Amino acid sequence: MKHTQTASGASRMKQLQSAPPGLLRCLIASWSEQRISLLRAAAKVEAWDALAFSESTQFLRNVFQQKFPLTLVDLPPASNPNYSSLRFAAERTKEVSESLLVISTADGNSSDEVWARQLGAWSYLPELSQQNGWELVFREAREAMARQASTYLESNSQVPQKSNSPATKKSDSQAHQSRST
């Protein structure tokens, strides 16, 4: 619940918006409002609830306060004043979050690609500017998450189960007797 005030000054409680069931949430940092609009539109098509920021401090606050299965950092050209802060935001995100990290760049700078791969980004995307390309990224992220969940469930289902055979009962009884003596 969030406390808000109406135009007349009366206070009321307003429920915080959250994603409807079935929508996954993602966190986006970008240097451009135009890019943010593009990313939000692509996310919406693929049923993602996108929380996007152009300020790296607001972005990082959300990284620390909430969990997101997907985080996207859209880097500007290296000459842009926001370049360093967004790059730092990506590094901090990777340190404190388990989400899939996508790094995109406005230009195809090879040093950014090396940095993103060393950082452990799930995906590095240079110069992606078409909505349908971003839609594919969001679709692939959902599929990657499904594969991770499936692998996790399979690995946990292969844990040996305790048997109720007479031999097991006998060894359990012997173990209990040895602990009590």
C-alpha positions in Angstrom: 0.0 0.0 0.0 1.2 3.5 -0.8 0.0 6.7 1.0 -1.0 9.4 -1.4 -2.8 12.7 -1.2 -5.6 13.8 -3.5 -5.8 17.3 -5.0 -8.1 18.4 -2.2 -5.5 17.4 0.3 -7.4 14.4 1.6 -5.2 11.4 2.2 -5.9 7.9 1.0 -4.2 4.6 0.6 -3.4 3.5 -2.9 -2.4 -0.1 -3.8 1.0 -0.3 -5.6 0.8 -1.6 -9.1 2.2 -5.0 -9.7 2.4 -7.2 -12.7 -0.6 -9.4 -13.3 -0.1 -13.1 -13.0 1.7 -14.5 -16.0 3.8 -11.4 -16.6 7.4 -11.5 -15.7 9.1 -8.4 -14.4 12.3 -6.9 -15.9 14.5 -4.0 -14.9 15.9 -1.7 -17.6 18.5 1.1 -17.5 18.9 3.2 -20.6 20.5 6.5 -21.6 17.6 7.5 -23.9 13.9 8.0 -23.3 13.4 6.9 -26.9 15.2 3.6 -26.3 13.2 3.2 -23.0 10.0 3.5 -25.0 11.3 1.0 -27.6 12.3 -1.5 -24.9 9.0 -1.1 -23.0 7.0 -1.7 -26.1 9.0 -4.9 -27.0 8.7 -6.1 -23.4 5.0 -5.6 -23.4 4.5 -7.6 -26.6 6.3 -10.5 -25.0 4.3 -10.2 -21.7 7.1 -8.6 -19.6 6.3 -5.9 -17.1 9.2 -3.5 -17.6 10.4 -1.1 -15.0 12.8 1.3 -16.8 15.1 4.2 -15.7 17.4 6.6 -17.3 19.1 7.4 -14.0 21.6 4.8 -12.8 21.0 5.6 -9.2 17.2 4.8 -9.4 18.0 1.7 -11.4 20.5 0.5 -8.7 18.1 1.2 -5.9 15.7 -1.2 -7.5 18.4 -3.8 -8.1 19.0 -3.8 -4.3 15.4 -3.6 -3.2 13.7 -6.1 -5.6 14.3 -9.3 -7.5 13.9 -9.3 -11.3 14.5 -12.4 -13.4 15.8 -10.2 -16.3 17.9 -7.0 -16.1 18.9 -5.0 -19.2 21.5 -2.3 -19.3 21.5 -0.2 -22.5 24.9 1.6 -22.8 25.2 4.8 -24.8 28.2 5.7 -27.0 31.4 6.0 -24.9 31.4 9.8 -25.5 28.0 10.1 -23.6 28.3 11.4 -20.0 26.1 8.6 -18.8 28.3 5.9 -20.2 30.5 5.3 -17.0 27.6 5.3 -14.6 25.5 2.8 -16.6 28.5 0.6 -17.0 29.1 0.7 -13.3 25.4 -0.1 -12.8 25.8 -3.2 -14.9 28.8 -4.3 -12.9 27.0 -3.8 -9.5 23.9 -5.6 -10.9 26.0 -8.7 -11.7 27.6 -8.6 -8.3 24.3 -8.5 -6.3 21.7 -10.1 -8.5 21.1 -13.5 -10.0 19.0 -12.2 -12.9 19.8 -12.8 -16.5 21.9 -9.7 -17.5 21.6 -8.3 -21.0 24.1 -5.6 -22.1 23.3 -3.6 -25.2 25.3 -0.9 -26.7 24.6 2.0 -29.0 27.7 1.3 -31.0 29.6 -1.9 -31.9 32.6 -1.2 -29.6 34.6 -4.4 -29.3 36.0 -3.4 -25.9 32.4 -3.3 -24.6 31.8 -6.8 -25.9 34.9 -8.2 -24.2 33.9 -6.4 -21.0 30.3 -7.7 -21.1 31.5 -11.3 -21.7 34.0 -11.1 -18.9 31.3 -9.7 -16.7 29.2 -12.8 -17.3 26.3 -11.2 -19.2 23.7 -13.6 -20.5 23.6 -11.7 -23.8 25.6 -8.9 -25.4 23.7 -7.0 -28.2 25.5 -4.3 -30.2 23.5 -1.7 -32.0 20.1 -3.4 -31.7 17.5 -0.8 -32.6 14.5 -2.7 -34.0 11.5 -3.6 -31.8 11.2 -7.1 -33.3 14.8 -7.8 -32.4 14.1 -6.8 -28.8 10.9 -8.9 -28.8 13.1 -11.9 -29.7 15.4 -11.1 -26.8 12.5 -11.0 -24.3 11.1 -14.2 -25.8 14.5 -15.9 -25.5 15.0 -14.8 -21.9 11.6 -16.3 -21.0 12.7 -19.6 -22.6 16.1 -19.5 -20.9 14.3 -19.1 -17.6 12.1 -22.0 -18.3 15.1 -24.2 -19.2 16.8 -23.1 -15.9 13.7 -24.0 -13.9 13.3 -27.3 -15.7 17.0 -28.2 -15.0 16.6 -27.2 -11.4 13.5 -29.4 -11.0 15.1 -32.3 -12.7 18.2 -32.2 -10.6 16.2 -32.0 -7.4 13.9 -34.9 -8.5 17.0 -37.2 -8.8 17.8 -37.0 -5.1 17.8 -40.6 -3.8 14.7 -41.3 -1.9 14.7 -43.3 1.4 13.5 -46.8 0.8 11.1 -48.6 3.1 12.6 -52.0 2.4 13.3 -54.4 5.3 17.1 -53.9 4.8 16.7 -50.2 5.1 14.5 -50.4 8.2 17.1 -52.7 9.8 20.0 -50.4 9.1 17.9 -47.4 10.4 17.2 -49.3 13.6 20.8 -50.2 14.0 21.9 -46.5 13.5 19.3 -45.4 16.1 20.6 -47.9 18.6 24.2 -46.9 18.1 23.3 -43.2 18.7 21.4 -43.9 21.9 24.3 -45.9 23.4 
